[in-house]
Amino acid sequence: YAPEELKADREIVLAAVTQYGYALQYAHKELRADREIVRAAVTQSGCALYYATAELKADREIVLAAVTQSGLALHHAAEDLKADRELVLAAVSQNDSALQYATEELRADREIVLAAFMTQDNRGQALQYVPEELKVDREIVLTAVKSNGMALQYAPEELKADREILLAAVTNNGYALQYAPKELR
């Protein structure tokens, strides 16, 4: 454990967070309010935003850097930024699960929902955070299961029974068959 005077040394803390963003948690409170230090931390580890001051969690530029590195950092952003379309789009483009932290209005935004399904590291989770009115949209569900078959688990029953949707899901991930209606297995 570092002595308190070293945790308050700006040069040392900047070097630490540049290497390991989560080191921000050990920095002196004043340095967790330092824009340059927090930017360096969230650029390295987006979710280090958690350790920033409330003022910096409300700083659009800082939050954009954080969600670009890790979409899940949106969870730690100020509430009004969770309604910022560009920030949410950046977050869900990085991690589909970031959709859960967007405002209800943006979770119902078709472009944002479709972007969540197109992430490179799609875990098939986004469909569970989509409002019912979009969940019953065949195109939305088909796009979701084409990008990750496991998204089938969050589809409404009537769409799980849709042959084209089921085929797309199991073509993407054979394990998705477990979510098919019993009569189609």
RALIN-V428723 format. One record per run of one state. SS is the DSSP state (a for helix, b for strand, c for the rest). FROM is the first residue (numbers start at 0). LEN is the number of residues. If there is no record, write none. Layout:
[[SS:FROM:LEN] [SS:FROM:LEN]]
This chain:
[[c:0:3] [a:3:4] [c:7:2] [a:9:10] [c:19:1] [a:20:6] [c:26:4] [a:30:3] [c:33:1] [a:34:10] [c:44:1] [a:45:6] [c:51:2] [a:53:4] [c:57:2] [a:59:10] [c:69:1] [a:70:6] [c:76:2] [a:78:5] [c:83:1] [a:84:10] [c:94:1] [a:95:6] [c:101:2] [a:103:4] [c:107:2] [a:109:8] [c:117:8] [a:125:4] [c:129:2] [a:131:4] [c:135:2] [a:137:10] [c:147:1] [a:148:6] [c:154:2] [a:156:4] [c:160:2] [a:162:10] [c:172:1] [a:173:6] [c:179:2] [a:181:3] [c:184:1]]
